[in-house]
Amino acid sequence: MRLTQRVHDQLKAHLRPGDFAVDATAGNGHDSLLLAELVGSSGRVSIIDVQAAAIDATQKRLHAAGYLEQAQFHQDNHATVLAALAKQSPGKASAIVFNLGYLPGSDKLVQTKAHHTLSALNASTQLLAPNGLLMVTAYRGHSGGADEAESIATWAGEQEALGWVIKCYDPGCDKVPLPPVLWILTPPTTAP
Ligand SMILES: C[S@@+](CC[C@H](N)C(=O)[O-])C[C@H]1O[C@@H](n2cnc3c(N)ncnc32)[C@H](O)[C@@H]1O
């Protein structure tokens, strides 16, 4: 199963109307569209991308589907926006989705960078609801992608030591080019 399909299946099983969800890397808006559909007009989706082209593409996609009402757009670094959201609404996000790398068909120099990604992921751990889902897909085939994925693997290990439940879907490190890898994290369960 493709990792994007796995992410979408998990979101469909998890999100409910009225929920708050975050797309940390809007790109062309495919993930934002699904999040907006699942949370419905009573919910809220914060949609983040550093590039105007990505915000425009996502806005158009949601407008065409009639989902603008529940969408809030942020053209900024996800590390900055997630830190602000975590301060405003700690523990409120039912799902946060990262799909790392660069906007397909655009300038590959504008791509996610490990230090921003880790900072955004740390803020996400504060923003996520106790039963929330944090999903991170990293692409290892482009320059810098494998190093970014390595940093996330180390970070995920640190979260696991803190009690987070981590599922990692890695089709294999022996393939050329290296395939994408997905982590799904859920917060530590608090004892009843
Ligand atoms: C692979 S694309 C996302 C694809 C998207 N999920 C979709 O459904 O089309 C990665 C996106 O991350 C964005 N990006 C790169 N660095 C970023 C940062 N520091 N903060 C927010 N977005 C960033 C890029 O502009 C690009 O649009």
The ligand as an SDF file (V2000), in Angstrom:
LIG
                    3D

 27 29  0  0  0  0  0  0  0  0999 V2000
    5.8300   17.2920   -0.5710 C   0  0  0  0  0  0  0  0  0  0  0  0
    5.0960   18.8730   -0.4510 S   0  0  0  0  0  0  0  0  0  0  0  0
    3.5880   18.5390    0.4040 C   0  0  0  0  0  0  0  0  0  0  0  0
    2.5560   17.8500   -0.4510 C   0  0  0  0  0  0  0  0  0  0  0  0
    1.1570   17.9520    0.1170 C   0  0  0  0  0  0  0  0  0  0  0  0
    0.9900   17.2150    1.3430 N   0  0  0  0  0  0  0  0  0  0  0  0
    0.0410   17.6040   -0.8610 C   0  0  0  0  0  0  0  0  0  0  0  0
   -0.9180   16.9350   -0.4600 O   0  0  0  0  0  0  0  0  0  0  0  0
    0.1230   18.0420   -2.0040 O   0  0  0  0  0  0  0  0  0  0  0  0
    6.0710   19.6690    0.8000 C   0  0  0  0  0  0  0  0  0  0  0  0
    5.6870   21.1270    1.0580 C   0  0  0  0  0  0  0  0  0  0  0  0
    6.3930   21.5800    2.2070 O   0  0  0  0  0  0  0  0  0  0  0  0
    6.5810   22.9660    2.0630 C   0  0  0  0  0  0  0  0  0  0  0  0
    7.6100   23.4410    3.0090 N   0  0  0  0  0  0  0  0  0  0  0  0
    8.9450   23.3570    2.9050 C   0  0  0  0  0  0  0  0  0  0  0  0
    9.5420   23.8740    4.0110 N   0  0  0  0  0  0  0  0  0  0  0  0
    8.5340   24.2890    4.8270 C   0  0  0  0  0  0  0  0  0  0  0  0
    8.5000   24.9080    6.1080 C   0  0  0  0  0  0  0  0  0  0  0  0
    9.6330   25.1700    6.7920 N   0  0  0  0  0  0  0  0  0  0  0  0
    7.3020   25.2240    6.6400 N   0  0  0  0  0  0  0  0  0  0  0  0
    6.1460   24.9430    5.9580 C   0  0  0  0  0  0  0  0  0  0  0  0
    6.1220   24.3500    4.7410 N   0  0  0  0  0  0  0  0  0  0  0  0
    7.2990   24.0230    4.1880 C   0  0  0  0  0  0  0  0  0  0  0  0
    6.9530   23.1380    0.6120 C   0  0  0  0  0  0  0  0  0  0  0  0
    6.7370   24.4710    0.1910 O   0  0  0  0  0  0  0  0  0  0  0  0
    6.0340   22.1100   -0.0640 C   0  0  0  0  0  0  0  0  0  0  0  0
    4.8810   22.7190   -0.5650 O   0  0  0  0  0  0  0  0  0  0  0  0
  1  2  1  0
  2  3  1  0
  2 10  1  0
  3  4  1  0
  4  5  1  0
  5  6  1  0
  5  7  1  0
  7  8  2  0
  7  9  1  0
 10 11  1  0
 11 12  1  0
 11 26  1  0
 12 13  1  0
 13 14  1  0
 13 24  1  0
 14 15  1  0
 14 23  1  0
 15 16  2  0
 16 17  1  0
 17 18  1  0
 17 23  2  0
 18 19  1  0
 18 20  2  0
 20 21  1  0
 21 22  2  0
 22 23  1  0
 24 25  1  0
 24 26  1  0
 26 27  1  0
M  CHG  2   2   1   9  -1
M  END
$$$$
